[in-house]
Amino acid sequence: MYERSRNILDCHIAGFNYYDGLDVLKKLKLGAVVTLKSEPENPYDPNAISIYYKTTKLGYVPRAKNALLSDLLYFGYGSVFEARINARNLETHPENQFRIVVKIKDNRR
C-alpha cells in the first residue's frame, strides 16, 4: 500500500556559522530534535524561522524555503510539525554542515 511522505521541508541551516551551534556541536547528532520559531519582527525577513537545539540558536530556515512554514507557525500550527537533524557533515563549509527535516506529525490512530 502506498504511504504518503510526511516530509514538508528538508534544508540546510542557514547562518549556522553566525550563531551558537559550535557550543552544542557534539550534541547535534542525527535525529536530534530541533525547534522552529517564527520571527515576524525580524528586520531582514518577516518570514524568518529560527532553528533551536533546546535553548541554543543554530540559525535559520533558508529564506527561499520559509514562506509557507512561516505562515503556519505564525498562525499557531507549529504543534503539527516535528523537526530533526537529518544530515551532518563536519568536513564541509559551516553553512552546509547540517540539514534538518520538518515532518507533519502522524496523528492517525
N, CA, C and O of each residue as an XYZ file, in Angstrom:
436
protein
N       0.841     -1.186      0.000
C       0.000      0.000      0.000
C       0.885      1.248      0.000
O       1.869      1.317      0.736
N       0.535      2.217     -0.816
C       1.280      3.468     -0.924
C       1.108      4.292      0.350
O      -0.007      4.454      0.846
N       2.210      4.808      0.873
C       2.173      5.668      2.056
C       2.733      7.033      1.661
O       3.844      7.129      1.141
N       1.971      8.065      1.908
C       2.424      9.426      1.603
C       3.594      9.813      2.495
O       3.712      9.343      3.627
N       4.450     10.671      1.974
C       5.562     11.187      2.762
C       5.044     12.245      3.732
O       4.175     13.047      3.389
N       5.583     12.235      4.931
C       5.223     13.257      5.913
C       6.153     14.465      5.819
O       5.947     15.453      6.523
N       7.178     14.402      4.955
C       8.149     15.495      4.845
C       7.520     16.752      4.255
O       6.860     16.713      3.216
N       7.741     17.859      4.942
C       7.290     19.164      4.480
C       8.466     19.957      3.926
O       8.330     20.694      2.950
N       9.630     19.792      4.569
C      10.794     20.600      4.233
C      12.072     19.847      4.585
O      12.133     19.136      5.589
N      13.077     20.011      3.755
C      14.407     19.465      4.004
C      15.372     20.560      3.551
O      15.353     20.957      2.386
N      16.218     21.052      4.467
C      17.085     22.171      4.112
C      18.324     22.241      5.006
O      18.367     21.642      6.080
N      19.323     22.983      4.542
C      20.474     23.294      5.379
C      20.068     24.344      6.412
O      19.051     25.020      6.256
N      20.865     24.471      7.454
C      20.639     25.513      8.458
C      21.410     26.747      7.998
O      22.640     26.773      8.043
N      20.685     27.759      7.559
C      21.303     28.992      7.077
C      21.842     29.792      8.258
O      21.212     29.853      9.313
N      23.003     30.401      8.076
C      23.583     31.245      9.111
C      24.197     30.495     10.277
O      24.472     31.094     11.316
N      24.417     29.200     10.126
C      24.939     28.381     11.222
C      26.219     28.971     11.812
O      26.395     28.963     13.030
N      27.110     29.479     10.968
C      28.382     29.995     11.464
C      28.254     31.337     12.187
O      29.242     31.824     12.737
N      27.069     31.947     12.204
C      26.867     33.222     12.895
C      26.208     33.070     14.256
O      26.105     34.044     15.002
N      25.765     31.881     14.589
C      25.059     31.680     15.859
C      25.829     30.709     16.748
O      27.040     30.560     16.580
N      25.174     30.059     17.670
C      25.856     29.317     18.735
C      25.926     27.813     18.532
O      26.055     27.068     19.504
N      25.845     27.358     17.308
C      25.888     25.933     17.033
C      27.161     25.251     17.503
O      27.132     24.086     17.901
N      28.267     25.961     17.461
C      29.531     25.358     17.909
C      29.479     24.985     19.390
O      30.174     24.065     19.821
N      28.657     25.694     20.174
C      28.531     25.398     21.607
C      27.903     24.036     21.866
O      28.130     23.437     22.918
N      27.119     23.545     20.918
C      26.408     22.266     21.098
C      26.748     21.270     19.988
O      26.019     20.302     19.773
N      27.838     21.508     19.300
C      28.203     20.703     18.135
C      28.183     19.209     18.415
O      27.667     18.442     17.603
N      28.730     18.780     19.538
C      28.792     17.353     19.857
C      27.419     16.760     20.147
O      27.246     15.544     20.072
N      26.454     17.589     20.473
C      25.100     17.107     20.775
C      24.214     17.041     19.534
O      23.138     16.445     19.578
N      24.644     17.635     18.444
C      23.843     17.674     17.222
C      24.033     16.399     16.410
O      24.646     16.410     15.342
N      23.509     15.326     16.925
C      23.585     14.014     16.274
C      22.424     13.856     15.296
O      21.455     14.614     15.342
N      22.530     12.875     14.419
C      21.413     12.572     13.528
C      20.189     12.224     14.363
O      20.273     11.429     15.300
N      19.081     12.807     14.030
C      17.840     12.550     14.750
C      17.585     13.494     15.912
O      16.510     13.453     16.509
N      18.558     14.351     16.249
C      18.352     15.293     17.356
C      17.175     16.217     17.036
O      17.066     16.742     15.928
N      16.309     16.402     18.010
C      15.130     17.253     17.840
C      15.548     18.716     17.861
O      16.328     19.136     18.714
N      15.021     19.486     16.915
C      15.219     20.932     16.890
C      13.850     21.600     16.901
O      12.842     20.994     16.537
N      13.837     22.846     17.322
C      12.596     23.612     17.433
C      12.610     24.752     16.426
O      13.647     25.375     16.196
N      11.467     25.018     15.835
C      11.312     26.112     14.880
C      10.518     27.235     15.530
O       9.502     26.989     16.180
N      10.985     28.473     15.352
C      10.289     29.623     15.928
C      10.137     30.704     14.865
O      11.101     31.094     14.207
N       8.915     31.173     14.713
C       8.634     32.256     13.789
C       9.219     33.558     14.343
O       9.137     33.815     15.545
N       9.806     34.376     13.472
C      10.353     35.673     13.867
C       9.753     36.765     12.986
O      10.461     37.345     12.163
N       8.451     37.057     13.144
C       7.810     38.050     12.268
C       8.375     39.467     12.426
O       8.174     40.307     11.549
N       9.068     39.739     13.518
C       9.655     41.063     13.731
C      11.100     41.140     13.214
O      11.761     42.161     13.406
N      11.595     40.096     12.572
C      12.958     40.094     12.056
C      13.100     41.207     11.015
O      12.342     41.237     10.045
N      14.062     42.124     11.199
C      14.185     43.267     10.280
C      14.658     42.894      8.875
O      14.505     43.693      7.951
N      15.226     41.706      8.694
C      15.750     41.304      7.395
C      14.789     40.427      6.612
O      14.852     40.379      5.384
N      13.905     39.738      7.307
C      12.978     38.819      6.647
C      11.764     38.592      7.558
O      11.891     37.911      8.575
N      10.610     39.136      7.223
C       9.424     38.948      8.077
C       8.936     37.497      8.128
O       8.131     37.146      8.991
N       9.418     36.651      7.208
C       9.073     35.226      7.220
C      10.133     34.378      7.920
O      10.083     33.150      7.856
N      11.074     35.011      8.576
C      12.199     34.290      9.184
C      11.726     33.241     10.183
O      10.810     33.474     10.973
N      12.377     32.076     10.127
C      12.117     30.978     11.066
C      13.458     30.564     11.642
O      14.323     30.058     10.927
N      13.624     30.781     12.934
C      14.872     30.387     13.578
C      14.800     28.925     13.996
O      13.723     28.377     14.231
N      15.970     28.312     14.081
C      16.098     26.897     14.434
C      16.902     26.811     15.726
O      17.994     27.369     15.828
N      16.355     26.111     16.706
C      16.993     25.967     18.015
C      17.216     24.501     18.352
O      16.403     23.638     18.021
N      18.323     24.243     19.012
C      18.534     22.967     19.692
C      18.414     23.301     21.167
O      19.285     23.962     21.732
N      17.340     22.849     21.789
C      16.985     23.223     23.167
C      16.932     24.743     23.237
O      16.043     25.332     22.622
N      17.829     25.408     23.949
C      17.787     26.876     24.040
C      18.863     27.550     23.193
O      19.030     28.768     23.266
N      19.594     26.777     22.392
C      20.700     27.306     21.589
C      20.256     27.560     20.157
O      19.807     26.651     19.460
N      20.389     28.807     19.732
C      20.016     29.160     18.361
C      21.090     28.664     17.401
O      22.273     28.960     17.562
N      20.654     27.900     16.394
C      21.560     27.329     15.409
C      21.622     28.140     14.125
O      22.655     28.157     13.456
N      20.541     28.807     13.774
C      20.469     29.559     12.526
C      19.029     29.656     12.068
O      18.113     29.771     12.882
N      18.835     29.610     10.759
C      17.515     29.837     10.174
C      17.183     28.841      9.069
O      18.069     28.231      8.471
N      15.888     28.689      8.813
C      15.418     28.039      7.597
C      15.766     29.013      6.470
O      15.487     30.204      6.601
N      16.363     28.554      5.373
C      16.724     29.463      4.282
C      15.529     30.270      3.780
O      14.412     29.763      3.684
N      15.789     31.524      3.466
C      14.746     32.460      3.026
C      13.931     31.909      1.853
O      12.720     32.119      1.794
N      14.571     31.220      0.939
C      13.879     30.706     -0.244
C      12.882     29.596      0.086
O      12.068     29.230     -0.761
N      12.935     29.052      1.317
C      12.079     27.920      1.679
C      11.177     28.187      2.882
O      10.566     27.250      3.395
N      11.072     29.424      3.347
C      10.403     29.642      4.628
C       8.989     30.213      4.587
O       8.343     30.258      5.634
N       8.482     30.642      3.464
C       7.225     31.390      3.418
C       6.017     30.616      3.961
O       5.355     31.088      4.885
N       5.725     29.453      3.411
C       4.544     28.700      3.852
C       4.677     28.258      5.305
O       3.736     28.397      6.087
N       5.826     27.735      5.661
C       6.051     27.286      7.034
C       5.945     28.456      8.011
O       5.430     28.295      9.117
N       6.422     29.618      7.612
C       6.331     30.814      8.450
C       4.872     31.171      8.736
O       4.515     31.480      9.873
N       4.038     31.130      7.711
C       2.609     31.411      7.908
C       1.974     30.417      8.877
O       1.222     30.809      9.768
N       2.272     29.147      8.705
C       1.696     28.127      9.583
C       2.147     28.311     11.030
O       1.338     28.190     11.950
N       3.434     28.603     11.238
C       3.928     28.844     12.599
C       3.301     30.106     13.190
O       2.896     30.113     14.353
N       3.223     31.152     12.408
C       2.673     32.424     12.879
C       1.229     32.266     13.352
O       0.832     32.861     14.354
N       0.449     31.468     12.634
C      -0.955     31.299     12.979
C      -1.208     30.137     13.942
O      -2.344     29.692     14.103
N      -0.145     29.652     14.578
C      -0.303     28.708     15.681
C      -0.353     27.240     15.328
O      -0.795     26.433     16.146
N       0.082     26.866     14.142
C       0.033     25.467     13.742
C       1.368     24.742     13.927
O       1.566     23.672     13.351
N       2.272     25.295     14.705
C       3.579     24.693     14.921
C       3.532     23.334     15.583
O       4.449     22.531     15.412
N       2.484     23.064     16.335
C       2.404     21.788     17.053
C       2.161     20.595     16.129
O       2.236     19.453     16.584
N       1.873     20.822     14.855
C       1.652     19.705     13.939
C       2.956     19.250     13.279
O       2.959     18.291     12.507
N       4.060     19.936     13.581
C       5.346     19.613     12.967
C       6.309     18.992     13.971
O       6.219     19.224     15.177
N       7.222     18.206     13.445
C       8.383     17.747     14.209
C       9.589     17.996     13.314
O       9.541     17.737     12.112
N      10.667     18.497     13.899
C      11.867     18.817     13.130
C      13.070     18.149     13.783
O      13.196     18.121     15.007
N      13.946     17.614     12.946
C      15.120     16.891     13.437
C      16.319     17.134     12.522
O      16.170     17.499     11.356
N      17.501     16.925     13.077
C      18.726     16.923     12.272
C      18.688     15.647     11.433
O      18.526     14.555     11.977
N      18.835     15.777     10.111
C      18.812     14.569      9.282
C      20.086     14.363      8.471
O      20.214     13.366      7.761
N      21.032     15.302      8.571
C      22.321     15.112      7.915
C      23.364     15.950      8.631
O      23.092     17.050      9.114
N      24.574     15.392      8.683
C      25.671     16.062      9.376
C      26.962     15.756      8.622
O      27.298     14.594      8.395
N      27.689     16.822      8.234
C      28.965     16.657      7.550
C      29.893     17.769      8.023
O      29.841     18.883      7.501
N      30.734     17.480      8.997
C      31.602     18.490      9.591
C      32.802     18.836      8.718
O      33.586     19.721      9.060
N      32.946     18.142      7.590
C      34.085     18.381      6.694
C      33.794     19.441      5.642
O      34.660     19.744      4.822
N      32.601     20.009      5.647
C      32.223     20.978      4.621
C      32.064     22.372      5.250
O      32.244     22.533      6.458
N      31.735     23.356      4.447
C      31.534     24.738      4.901
C      30.439     24.764      5.967
O      29.468     24.015      5.865
N      30.578     25.622      6.998
C      29.582     25.655      8.079
C      28.129     25.809      7.615
O      27.219     25.279      8.253
N      27.905     26.527      6.511
C      26.537     26.696      6.012
C      25.939     25.388      5.500
O      24.723     25.282      5.343
N      26.781     24.398      5.242
C      26.308     23.127      4.692
C      26.552     21.941      5.624
O      26.378     20.794      5.213
N      26.946     22.194      6.855
C      27.283     21.103      7.761
C      26.072     20.332      8.267
O      26.158     19.129      8.512
N      24.953     21.015      8.424
C      23.767     20.365      8.985
C      22.549     20.605      8.121
O      22.363     21.681      7.554
N      21.719     19.570      8.034
C      20.422     19.678      7.371
C      19.353     19.287      8.377
O      19.589     18.479      9.276
N      18.197     19.862      8.214
C      17.052     19.459      9.036
C      15.949     18.945      8.123
O      15.883     19.282      6.941
N      15.097     18.132      8.695
C      13.891     17.702      8.010
C      12.720     18.104      8.911
O      12.765     17.920     10.128
N      11.678     18.653      8.295
C      10.460     19.011      9.007
C       9.364     18.102      8.480
O       9.120     18.028      7.276
N       8.709     17.413      9.405
C       7.643     16.471      9.043
C       6.348     16.842      9.735
O       6.347     17.477     10.789
N       5.247     16.435      9.125
C       3.941     16.521      9.786
C       3.853     15.358     10.756
O       4.174     14.225     10.398
N       3.422     15.625     11.973
C       3.238     14.538     12.938
C       2.128     13.622     12.440
O       1.155     14.078     11.839
N       2.280     12.353     12.690
C       1.279     11.370     12.299
C       0.337     11.148     13.487
O       0.698     10.477     14.454
N      -0.845     11.702     13.411
C      -1.829     11.586     14.496
C      -2.921     10.556     14.193
O      -3.952     10.510     14.863
N      -2.673      9.735     13.172
C      -3.667      8.691     12.875
C      -3.648      7.665     14.006
O      -2.605      7.397     14.602
N      -4.762      7.123     14.275
C      -4.867      6.096     15.313
C      -5.195      4.769     14.675
O      -5.329      3.764     15.373
